[in-house]
Amino acid sequence: MPLLRHASFRSFALTLTCALCLVPCAFLLSSSDLAAQTRPKVGLVLSGGGAAGLAHIGVIKVLEEAGIPIDYVAGTSMGSLVGGLFAMGYTAAEMEKIVKDMDWESLLGDEIPRTDMSYEYKEQLEKYFYDFPINRGKLQLPTGLIAGTNITNTLAGLSWPAYNIKLFNQLPRPFLCIGADIVTGQEVVLKSGTLHDALRASMAIPTVFTPVEVNGTLLIDGGFVNNFPADHLKAMGADIIIGIDVQRELYKKNEIHSVISILKQISSLTREDINARNRLLCDILIRPRTPGASTLTFGMADSIIRTGERYARAQWIPLTNLAKKLNSFSGGQVTKVIPLPKPDSLYIREISFTGLEKTNPDFVLSAMNLPFPAWLKADDIYRALQRAYGTNEFSRITYQLDPVTDGAHLTIRAEEKDKDLIHVGLHFDNLFNASLLARADFRNVLKSGDQLGVDVNLGENLSLTGSYYFLFHKKLQYGIIADLSRLRAYEYQDNRKISSDIFADGFLDFVMRTTWRNQFSAMMGIQGEIAWVTPNIGDWTIKSDNSRMLNFFAELKKDNFNKIPYPTRGDKAELLIKEVNSFTDDHHSPALILDFKYSRAFELSPRFSLQPSIIATAAFGDTIPYPYRSYIGGLGFYHNNVIPFAGMDYMERASNNALILRTDLQYKIRTNHYLTLKLNVGKSFNTFSQFSDSSTNLAGLGLTYGYASPVGPVEITLMNSITSKKPILFVNLGYWIR
């Protein structure tokens, strides 16, 4: 070994190695000889392995207890994340708390609090589950499922202690990590630049995370070229190498039985040679095995960390022997690493932007809603960027800090979304079968800031909506909306369906709208409307009807729910006031329409929540046009005038006025799985003099199992009411178009 400079030392060490077989020969020197030498440098190499890499923390905890000094750190992928934190001076206990407190679901899914989303973005997320950019007239697939805004900004916050360090060998423990050039396939050693960018690039798993550009090179997870970089650790100057390798073993022949296992085996084979060579460089090799852990199973953090600790303690004697010998070198006790200070806040003196081509910096600053210059915490910037991300203008928005005199310079790095997007959604229910939902968004069509949108619902209930808005001043917009819909409607007599009809209506609106505080929306305008009803099957008791109307309306909305579906906090409200004027039909006099809906969610406990709601509709006038009556029953949102009511058939009760009270008691079975008891009562009446009539009473209940899936809620409801003769089963999948 290069550490043994005298033949007598080598002979003595080899003799002891043969006798004891406990520690590498380089470490077993007499204390008197060791005292005359400089202590050997110890390096720690951490492999990639997804969530299994959390086992590194458990091993580091044991290394700290054993008193082993670590002088150099190298890692790949998850090993780079743990290694980077350790290199800055984070302890195992601090890292364990970080990973246990972290909301991995929102972090890895780029989720943002719904309260930080713009009002328009909230509406889109209630209908569509995926976006496709349009590039040069063609649909374009994303380079990864997760853009990584949240994880990049989380890493940036964790790296605040090193914001002013650009050479990683200047960290308390010199550090490097590995990335892979997606263009050339070459290994890229990351040892300078912005630390959190290097960590993010090293763990950019292809197809899961988008690649990261660092110094002009597009990088993906370094595990594809060198997942255990002991060779680079040795080149840094490490004399003794401790390796933690969490990679799984290659599959045996009888274990390869699926496409997934074949793909995993191929991925492992491409790096097995270099892994084997690098393992031979380790003086102590610890290989925790974590059954059940995969790339993204971060919910197993506690058990994975404990597993790493258990495997390290199995080598306690070699580790403590090594620590004793290292402490015997010149200087006595090993000098402890002084971690970088962890500032609670930084004075942000300057701010700049990169990547803004179509978006005004003032718009971003307004969305961020932060004072500058000011003392800010890492969480302040993280939340501010979530608010900017919540405008849906950016595919990714991150930051970096650089030191300036008496403070720091904040650079906001934005990647704007393609100006044209296709949003897609699906819906199915056992009443009207499947529907395809789609929306096309086109921006800056005629002038900067304008928006053209087209929504289509292809199913039994067809609808087509086009809108064009242009920005007038700040958040004030003017626009035109054209809407055409076709709805299957039913008529009942004595709680029995007697006819099926086709109801269609079309609108042309000239509107002015604005939003504020991400939770309020206001709109007013003039509306031209045409509506008609035609028989479909059965006997009509009301003759075919059509109406042409000119309407004036004002609408106010609030949406502060913490999530959709299955909210546990916040409220949602809608108020519509409309004057309806028929100008072709003498039988319809002007009418005043009032619609009010309000729901509030309360969290009673971590598993239980309550959501009371009220719906009130009223139509004032001598004659009320067919489209403005209230139709009660069913659980679907098919049309603005169809009011859901648990226990009743779709559109079972029709009247001019309605008052509905409903309470949902929601129980969280486990993550994304819910059981909800729906209780509702109400009144359905044509004139206010009928309000006290018992025949206008409504009551029903339902029990729903719901799953919040990636494509929308999946629900099965069993319900009944005082008007039903048998239970009703309702199944729906996906978001509603209305």
C-alpha positions in Angstrom: 0.0 0.0 0.0 1.3 3.5 -0.8 0.8 4.5 2.9 3.5 2.1 4.1 6.8 3.8 3.2 9.2 1.3 4.9 9.6 -2.4 4.2 9.4 -3.2 7.9 6.0 -1.6 8.1 4.7 -3.6 5.2 6.0 -6.9 6.6 4.6 -6.1 10.0 1.2 -5.2 8.6 0.9 -8.3 6.4 1.7 -10.5 9.4 -1.0 -9.0 11.5 -3.5 -9.1 8.6 -3.0 -12.8 8.2 -3.4 -13.3 12.0 -6.4 -11.1 12.6 -8.2 -10.6 9.3 -10.1 -7.7 10.8 -8.9 -4.5 9.1 -6.9 -3.5 6.0 -3.2 -4.0 6.4 -2.5 -0.3 5.9 -4.0 0.6 9.2 -2.3 -1.9 11.6 0.9 -0.1 12.5 2.5 0.3 15.9 1.4 3.4 17.7 5.0 4.6 18.0 5.5 4.4 14.3 2.1 5.9 13.5 2.9 8.9 15.7 5.7 9.8 13.3 3.5 9.9 10.2 0.7 12.1 8.8 -2.7 10.7 9.2 -4.0 8.9 6.1 -6.9 10.6 4.3 -10.2 8.8 4.5 -12.7 9.0 1.7 -16.4 8.0 1.7 -18.1 6.9 -1.6 -21.9 6.6 -1.8 -23.7 4.8 -4.6 -26.9 5.6 -6.3 -30.0 3.5 -5.7 -33.1 5.7 -5.5 -34.8 5.7 -2.1 -32.5 2.8 -1.0 -29.8 5.5 -0.9 -31.4 6.7 2.4 -29.5 3.8 3.9 -26.4 6.0 3.6 -27.7 8.1 6.4 -27.9 5.1 8.8 -24.3 4.1 7.9 -23.0 7.6 8.4 -24.6 7.6 11.8 -22.5 4.6 12.8 -19.4 6.1 11.2 -19.9 9.2 13.4 -20.3 7.0 16.5 -17.2 5.1 15.7 -15.3 8.4 15.4 -14.0 7.8 11.9 -12.9 11.1 10.2 -14.1 11.6 6.7 -11.9 13.8 4.6 -13.4 13.4 1.1 -16.8 12.5 -0.2 -18.0 11.3 -3.6 -21.4 10.1 -4.7 -23.8 9.5 -7.5 -27.6 10.0 -7.8 -29.1 9.6 -4.3 -25.5 9.1 -3.0 -24.7 12.6 -4.3 -27.6 14.1 -2.4 -26.6 12.5 0.9 -23.0 13.1 0.2 -23.4 16.8 -0.7 -25.2 17.4 2.6 -22.6 15.5 4.6 -19.8 17.4 2.8 -21.4 20.7 4.0 -21.3 19.5 7.5 -24.9 18.1 8.0 -24.9 15.3 10.6 -26.7 12.0 10.2 -29.3 13.1 12.8 -29.9 16.3 10.8 -30.2 14.5 7.5 -32.6 11.9 9.1 -34.9 14.6 10.3 -34.8 16.3 6.9 -35.9 13.2 5.0 -38.5 12.2 7.5 -40.1 15.6 7.6 -40.1 16.0 3.8 -43.3 15.7 1.9 -41.9 13.4 -0.8 -45.2 13.1 -2.7 -45.4 16.9 -3.4 -41.7 17.2 -3.8 -41.3 14.5 -6.4 -44.6 15.3 -8.1 -43.8 19.0 -8.4 -47.1 19.7 -6.5 -47.8 23.1 -5.2 -50.4 24.2 -2.6 -53.7 24.9 -4.3 -53.8 28.2 -2.5 -50.7 29.2 -4.5 -52.3 28.5 -7.9 -53.8 31.2 -10.1 -57.6 31.0 -10.3 -57.5 30.0 -14.0 -55.0 27.2 -13.3 -57.3 25.8 -10.6 -60.1 25.6 -13.0 -58.0 23.7 -15.5 -56.8 21.2 -12.9 -60.4 20.3 -12.1 -60.9 19.1 -15.7 -57.6 18.0 -17.2 -54.8 15.8 -15.9 -52.1 16.2 -18.5 -50.6 18.8 -20.9 -48.9 18.3 -24.2 -46.9 21.2 -25.7 -47.4 22.1 -29.4 -44.1 22.7 -31.1 -44.1 23.9 -34.7 -47.7 22.6 -35.1 -46.9 19.1 -33.7 -47.6 17.6 -30.3 -44.4 17.1 -28.3 -43.8 14.6 -25.5 -42.0 15.9 -22.4 -38.4 15.0 -21.7 -39.5 13.7 -18.3 -42.6 13.3 -16.1 -41.2 15.6 -13.4 -39.7 19.0 -14.3 -38.1 19.1 -10.8 -39.0 22.6 -9.7 -39.8 21.6 -6.2 -36.8 19.3 -5.7 -34.4 21.8 -7.2 -35.6 24.6 -4.9 -35.6 22.3 -1.9 -32.0 21.4 -2.7 -31.2 25.1 -3.1 -32.6 25.7 0.4 -30.6 22.9 1.9 -27.5 24.3 0.1 -27.8 27.8 1.6 -24.8 27.2 3.8 -22.7 26.8 0.6 -24.3 29.5 -1.6 -21.0 31.4 -1.7 -18.9 28.4 -2.5 -18.4 27.5 -6.2 -15.5 25.1 -5.8 -16.7 21.9 -4.1 -13.2 21.1 -2.7 -13.7 24.2 -0.5 -16.5 22.5 1.4 -15.7 21.3 4.9 -15.3 17.9 3.3 -14.2 18.2 -0.4 -16.9 16.7 -2.6 -17.7 15.6 -6.1 -20.6 13.9 -7.8 -21.2 12.2 -11.2 -23.5 13.1 -14.0 -23.9 11.7 -17.5 -23.9 13.7 -20.8 -27.2 12.6 -22.5 -25.8 13.7 -25.9 -22.5 11.8 -25.8 -23.0 9.3 -23.1 -19.8 10.5 -21.4 -19.2 10.7 -17.7 -19.2 14.2 -16.3 -17.4 14.9 -12.9 -19.2 17.7 -11.1 -16.8 19.5 -8.7 -17.6 23.2 -9.2 -20.5 25.5 -9.9 -23.8 25.8 -8.1 -24.0 22.9 -5.6 -27.7 22.3 -5.8 -27.6 22.2 -9.6 -24.9 19.5 -9.4 -26.9 17.4 -7.0 -30.1 17.8 -9.1 -28.2 16.8 -12.3 -26.6 13.7 -10.7 -30.1 12.4 -9.7 -32.0 13.2 -13.0 -33.3 9.7 -13.6 -34.3 9.6 -17.3 -38.0 9.5 -18.1 -38.7 10.4 -14.4 -36.9 13.7 -14.1 -36.1 16.1 -17.0 -32.4 16.5 -17.8 -30.5 19.4 -16.3 -28.3 21.8 -18.2 -25.0 22.5 -16.3 -22.4 24.7 -18.0 -23.9 24.0 -21.4 -24.0 20.2 -21.0 -27.4 18.4 -20.8 -27.0 15.9 -17.9 -28.9 12.9 -16.6 -28.4 10.6 -13.6 -24.7 9.7 -13.3 -25.6 6.2 -12.3 -25.8 5.2 -16.0 -22.0 5.7 -16.4 -20.5 5.4 -12.9 -22.8 4.6 -10.0 -20.1 4.1 -7.4 -17.3 6.6 -8.1 -14.5 5.2 -5.8 -12.0 5.8 -8.6 -12.6 9.6 -8.5 -12.5 9.5 -4.7 -9.0 8.0 -4.9 -8.0 10.6 -7.4 -9.0 13.3 -5.0 -6.3 12.0 -2.6 -8.1 9.4 -0.4 -5.7 6.8 1.0 -8.4 4.8 2.7 -11.8 4.3 1.1 -15.1 3.4 2.9 -17.8 2.4 0.4 -21.5 2.3 0.9 -23.1 0.4 -2.0 -26.9 0.1 -2.0 -27.2 -1.2 -5.6 -29.1 -4.4 -5.9 -27.4 -7.6 -7.1 -27.8 -8.7 -10.7 -30.8 -10.9 -11.2 -30.2 -14.7 -11.5 -31.6 -16.6 -14.4 -34.7 -17.8 -12.6 -35.5 -14.2 -11.5 -35.8 -12.8 -15.0 -39.4 -13.3 -15.8 -40.9 -9.9 -17.0 -40.1 -7.0 -19.2 -39.4 -4.9 -16.1 -36.9 -7.3 -14.8 -35.2 -7.4 -18.2 -35.0 -3.6 -18.4 -33.6 -3.4 -14.9 -31.0 -6.1 -15.7 -29.9 -4.3 -18.9 -29.5 -1.1 -16.9 -27.4 -2.8 -14.3 -25.2 -4.7 -16.8 -24.1 -1.5 -18.5 -22.3 -0.3 -15.3 -21.4 -3.6 -13.6 -17.8 -3.7 -14.8 -16.9 -0.3 -13.4 -18.9 -1.0 -10.2 -16.9 -4.2 -9.7 -13.6 -2.4 -10.2 -14.6 0.4 -7.9 -15.6 -2.0 -5.1 -12.1 -3.5 -5.2 -10.8 0.0 -4.3 -12.7 0.1 -1.1 -10.9 -0.9 2.2 -14.2 -1.3 4.0 -17.3 -2.0 1.9 -20.8 -1.9 3.4 -23.6 -3.1 1.2 -27.1 -2.6 2.9 -29.9 -4.7 1.3 -33.3 -3.0 1.4 -36.0 -5.4 0.2 -39.1 -3.6 -1.0 -37.3 -0.3 -1.6 -37.4 1.0 -5.2 -36.5 4.2 -7.0 -39.3 6.4 -5.4 -40.3 4.5 -2.2 -39.3 7.4 0.1 -42.3 6.6 2.4 -40.0 3.8 3.7 -37.4 6.3 4.9 -37.4 5.2 8.5 -36.9 1.5 7.8 -34.4 2.1 5.1 -32.2 4.3 7.4 -32.5 1.7 10.1 -31.4 -1.0 7.7 -28.3 1.0 6.8 -27.5 1.4 10.4 -27.9 -2.3 11.1 -25.5 -3.3 8.2 -22.9 -0.8 9.5 -23.1 -2.1 13.0 -22.3 -5.5 11.7 -18.8 -4.1 10.9 -18.4 -2.3 14.2 -15.1 -4.0 15.2 -13.3 -3.1 11.9 -14.7 0.4 12.1 -13.7 1.1 15.7 -10.2 -0.5 15.1 -9.8 1.9 12.1 -10.8 4.9 14.2 -8.3 4.0 17.0 -5.5 3.7 14.6 -6.3 6.9 12.8 -6.4 8.7 16.2 -2.9 7.3 16.9 -1.3 9.3 14.2 0.6 12.6 14.7 -1.6 15.2 16.4 -3.5 12.8 18.7 -7.3 13.1 18.5 -8.7 13.6 15.0 -9.8 17.2 14.4 -13.5 17.4 13.9 -15.0 18.9 10.7 -16.4 22.4 11.3 -19.8 22.5 9.4 -20.7 25.5 7.4 -23.0 28.0 9.2 -26.6 27.4 8.4 -28.1 31.0 8.1 -31.7 31.4 9.1 -32.0 34.2 6.5 -30.0 36.1 4.0 -30.2 39.8 2.9 -31.3 39.7 -0.7 -29.9 42.9 -2.1 -30.3 42.3 -5.8 -32.6 40.3 -8.1 -32.4 39.4 -11.8 -34.2 37.0 -14.2 -33.1 34.6 -16.9 -35.3 32.8 -19.5 -38.0 35.4 -19.8 -39.0 35.9 -23.4 -42.8 36.2 -23.4 -43.3 37.0 -19.7 -42.7 40.4 -18.1 -40.5 40.4 -15.0 -43.0 42.6 -13.2 -45.6 39.8 -13.7 -43.2 37.3 -12.0 -42.5 39.7 -9.2 -46.2 40.3 -8.7 -46.8 36.6 -8.5 -43.9 36.0 -6.1 -45.2 38.7 -3.8 -41.9 39.2 -1.9 -40.2 42.5 -0.8 -36.8 43.4 -2.3 -34.4 44.2 -0.9 -35.1 42.3 2.3 -34.0 39.6 4.7 -35.5 36.4 3.5 -35.6 32.8 4.5 -35.1 29.8 2.2 -38.8 28.9 2.7 -39.8 32.5 1.8 -38.2 32.1 -1.6 -39.5 28.5 -2.0 -43.1 29.6 -1.4 -42.7 32.7 -3.7 -41.5 30.5 -6.6 -44.4 28.2 -5.9 -46.7 31.1 -6.4 -45.0 32.0 -9.6 -45.1 28.4 -10.7 -48.8 28.4 -9.9 -49.5 30.9 -12.7 -49.0 27.9 -15.1 -46.8 30.1 -17.2 -43.6 28.1 -16.5 -42.5 24.5 -17.0 -39.8 25.1 -14.4 -38.8 28.1 -12.2 -35.8 27.8 -9.9 -33.2 30.1 -8.4 -29.6 30.5 -7.4 -27.8 32.7 -5.0 -24.5 34.5 -5.5 -22.6 36.6 -2.9 -22.4 40.4 -3.3 -21.2 43.1 -1.0 -23.4 43.1 2.2 -25.8 40.5 0.9 -26.7 38.1 -1.8 -27.9 38.3 -5.4 -31.0 36.3 -6.3 -31.3 35.0 -9.8 -34.7 33.7 -10.8 -34.2 31.1 -13.6 -37.4 30.6 -15.5 -38.3 28.1 -18.3 -41.5 29.3 -20.0 -44.1 26.9 -21.2 -44.6 26.6 -24.9 -47.1 29.2 -26.0 -49.5 26.5 -27.3 -50.7 23.6 -25.2 -53.1 20.7 -25.5 -54.8 19.6 -22.2 -56.5 16.2 -22.0 -58.9 14.6 -19.6 -61.2 11.6 -19.5 -64.5 11.0 -17.8 -66.8 8.0 -17.4 -70.0 7.4 -15.5 -72.6 4.6 -15.7 -75.3 7.1 -16.8 -73.7 8.6 -19.9 -70.7 6.4 -20.5 -67.3 7.7 -21.6 -66.3 11.3 -22.6 -63.0 12.7 -23.9 -62.2 16.1 -22.6 -59.6 18.3 -24.4 -58.6 21.9 -24.4 -56.2 23.8 -26.7 -54.5 26.9 -25.4 -52.9 29.4 -27.8 -51.1 32.4 -26.4 -49.9 35.7 -28.0 -52.1 35.0 -31.0 -52.7 38.6 -32.2 -50.9 40.6 -29.5 -48.8 40.0 -26.4 -50.7 38.7 -23.4 -53.8 37.5 -25.3 -55.2 34.0 -24.8 -57.3 31.8 -27.2 -58.8 28.7 -25.7 -61.0 25.9 -27.2 -62.7 23.3 -24.9 -64.4 20.2 -26.3 -66.3 17.4 -24.6 -66.8 14.4 -26.9 -69.4 12.1 -25.4 -73.2 11.6 -25.2 -73.4 15.2 -23.7 -71.5 17.2 -26.3 -70.1 20.7 -25.6 -67.8 23.1 -27.4 -66.5 26.3 -25.9 -64.2 28.9 -27.4 -62.8 31.9 -25.6 -60.5 34.8 -26.5 -59.2 37.1 -23.8 -56.8 40.0 -24.1 -55.1 41.8 -21.3 -56.3 45.3 -20.7 -54.6 46.4 -17.5 -52.7 44.2 -15.0 -55.2 41.4 -14.3 -58.2 43.0 -16.0 -59.2 41.2 -19.2 -61.8 41.7 -21.9 -63.0 38.8 -23.9 -65.5 36.9 -26.1 -66.9 33.5 -25.2 -68.9 31.2 -27.5 -70.4 28.1 -26.0 -72.5 25.3 -27.6 -73.7 22.3 -25.6 -76.1 19.4 -26.1 -77.5 17.6 -23.1 -79.7 14.6 -22.7 -82.6 15.5 -20.4 -85.4 13.5 -18.7 -88.9 14.3 -17.5 -90.4 12.6 -14.5 -94.0 12.1 -13.2 -94.6 10.6 -9.8 -90.9 9.8 -9.5 -91.1 7.8 -12.8 -89.3 8.7 -16.0 -91.8 9.4 -18.7 -89.7 11.0 -21.5 -86.2 11.6 -22.8 -85.4 14.9 -24.4 -82.5 16.7 -26.0 -81.7 20.1 -24.6 -79.3 22.3 -26.4 -78.2 25.9 -25.9 -75.7 28.3 -27.3 -74.1 31.5 -25.9 -72.2 34.4 -27.3 -70.8 36.5 -24.4 -68.9 39.8 -24.4 -67.3 39.9 -20.9 -64.9 41.7 -18.6 -63.1 39.6 -15.9 -60.5 39.9 -13.3 -58.9 37.7 -10.6 -57.1 38.5 -7.3 -55.3 36.8 -4.5 -55.4 33.5 -6.4 -58.8 32.8 -4.9 -61.3 35.3 -6.3 -62.7 35.8 -9.8 -65.3 38.3 -11.0 -66.9 38.6 -14.4 -69.7 40.7 -15.9 -71.0 40.9 -19.5 -73.7 40.8 -22.1 -74.9 37.4 -23.4 -76.8 36.4 -26.5 -78.5 33.0 -26.0 -80.4 30.5 -28.0 -81.9 27.4 -26.5 -84.1 24.6 -27.8 -85.7 21.4 -26.5 -86.8 18.5 -28.8 -88.3 15.2 -27.9 -86.0 12.1 -28.0 -88.2 9.2 -27.0 -91.5 8.7 -25.2 -94.5 11.0 -25.0 -94.0 14.7 -24.6 -96.2 16.4 -22.0 -94.6 19.7 -22.9 -94.3 20.7 -26.6 -91.0 21.4 -28.2 -89.7 24.8 -27.3 -87.0 27.2 -28.4 -86.0 30.6 -27.0 -83.8 33.5 -28.1 -82.6 35.7 -25.3 -80.5 38.7 -24.6 -79.1 38.5 -21.0 -77.0 40.7 -18.7 -75.1 39.0 -15.9 -72.5 39.4 -13.1 -70.7 36.5 -11.5 -68.5 36.3 -8.4 -66.5 33.2 -7.4 -64.2 32.2 -4.7 -62.1 29.0 -4.5 -59.9 28.5 -1.5 -60.1 24.7 -1.2 -56.7 23.1 -0.2 -57.2 20.3 -2.8 -59.6 18.9 -5.4 -61.0 16.3 -5.0 -61.6 15.6 -1.3 -60.8 19.0 0.3 -60.2 19.1 4.0 -59.8 22.9 4.4 -60.9 26.1 2.8 -64.1 27.1 1.0 -65.7 27.5 -2.4 -68.5 29.9 -3.5 -70.3 31.0 -6.6 -72.9 33.8 -7.0 -74.6 34.5 -10.3 -77.1 37.3 -11.0 -78.6 37.3 -14.5 -81.4 39.2 -16.2 -83.0 37.1 -18.9 -84.8 38.9 -21.7 -86.6 37.0 -24.5 -86.8 39.0 -27.7 -88.6 36.5 -30.0 -91.1 34.9 -27.7 -94.0 36.9 -26.3 -94.8 34.0 -23.9 -91.6 34.7 -21.9 -91.4 37.9 -19.9 -88.1 39.2 -18.5 -86.8 37.1 -15.6 -84.3 37.6 -12.8 -82.1 34.5 -12.0 -80.2 34.1 -8.8 -77.8 31.2 -8.2 -75.8 30.8 -5.0 -73.5 27.8 -4.1 -71.2 27.6 -1.0 -69.2 24.8 0.5 -66.8 24.9 3.4 -64.4 22.1 4.5 -63.3 21.5 8.1 -60.6 19.2 9.2 -61.9 17.5 12.3 -58.9 15.2 12.8 -56.1 13.8 10.6 -58.6 11.3 9.2 -62.0 12.9 9.5 -63.2 16.1 7.8 -66.6 17.7 7.3 -67.9 19.6 4.3 -71.3 21.4 4.7 -72.8 23.0 1.6 -75.7 25.1 0.6 -77.2 25.6 -2.9 -80.0 28.2 -3.5 -81.6 29.0 -6.8 -84.4 31.4 -7.5 -86.1 32.6 -10.6 -88.3 35.7 -10.5 -90.7 36.4 -13.3 -94.1 35.6 -14.7 -92.7 32.9 -17.0 -89.4 31.2 -16.6 -87.6 29.9 -19.7 -86.9 26.2 -19.8 -83.1 26.6 -19.4 -83.4 28.5 -16.1 -85.5 26.0 -14.1 -83.6 24.0 -11.5 -83.2 20.2 -12.1 -82.3 18.2 -9.1 -80.9 14.7 -8.8 -77.9 12.5 -9.5 -74.3 13.2 -8.6 -73.0 14.6 -11.8 -72.1 18.1 -12.9 -73.5 18.0 -16.4 -74.9 21.5 -16.7 -75.0 24.6 -14.6 -78.8 24.1 -13.8 -78.5 20.4 -12.9 -78.1 20.3 -9.1 -76.5 17.1 -7.6 -78.5 15.4 -4.9 -77.5 12.1 -3.4 -80.3 9.5 -3.5 -82.3 10.8 -6.4 -82.2 10.0 -10.1 -80.6 12.4 -12.6 -82.9 15.4 -13.1 -85.7 13.7 -11.1 -87.2 16.9 -9.8 -87.7 20.2 -11.7 -88.8 23.5 -10.3 -88.3 27.3 -10.6 -86.7 27.5 -7.1 -84.6 25.2 -4.9 -82.9 25.2 -1.6 -80.5 22.3 -0.9 -78.5 21.6 2.3 -75.8 18.9 2.2 -73.1 17.6 4.6 -70.3 15.3 3.6 -68.5 13.4 6.4 -65.2 12.3 4.9 -62.9 9.6 6.3 -59.4 9.1 5.0 -58.8 5.4 4.8 -55.2 5.9 3.7 -53.4 8.1 1.3 -55.7 9.1 -1.6 -58.4 6.6 -0.5 -61.6 8.0 1.1 -65.0 7.0 2.4 -67.7 9.7 2.4 -71.2 9.7 3.9 -73.4 12.2 2.0 -76.5 13.6 3.7 -78.8 16.1 2.0 -82.2 17.6 2.4 -83.9 20.3 0.4 -87.0 22.0 -1.0 -88.0 22.2 -4.6 -90.9 24.6 -5.4 -92.3 26.7 -8.2 -93.7 29.6 -6.2 -92.7 30.8 -2.7 -96.2 30.1 -1.4 -95.4 26.4 -1.9 -92.4 26.4 0.4 -94.2 25.0 3.4 -95.9 22.3 1.3 -94.6 18.8 2.4 -94.7 17.6 -1.2 -91.7 19.9 -1.9 -89.5 18.2 0.7 -86.4 16.2 -0.4 -84.1 14.0 1.5 -81.5 11.5 0.6 -78.2 9.9 1.5 -75.3 8.1 -0.1 -72.1 6.3 0.8 -69.1 6.8 -1.5 -65.8 5.1 -1.8 -63.4 7.4 -3.6 -59.8 7.2 -4.9 -57.9 10.3 -5.9 -56.2 8.8 -9.0 -53.7 10.6 -11.3 -56.5 11.0 -13.9 -59.2 12.2 -11.5 -61.4 10.8 -8.8 -62.6 7.2 -9.1 -65.9 6.9 -7.1 -68.5 4.2 -6.4 -71.6 5.5 -4.6 -74.6 3.6 -3.2 -77.5 5.9 -2.4 -81.2 6.2 -1.7 -83.8 8.8 -0.9 -87.4 9.3 0.4 -88.6 9.3 -3.2 -86.7 6.3 -4.5 -88.1 2.7 -4.4 -84.7 1.0 -4.7 -81.1 1.9 -4.1 -79.2 3.7 -6.8 -75.6 2.7 -7.8 -73.5 5.4 -9.4 -70.0 5.0 -10.7 -67.8 7.8 -12.1 -64.2 8.1 -13.2 -62.3 11.4 -13.9 -63.1 15.1 -13.6 -66.3 16.8 -14.8 -66.3 19.1 -17.8 -68.7 21.5 -16.0 
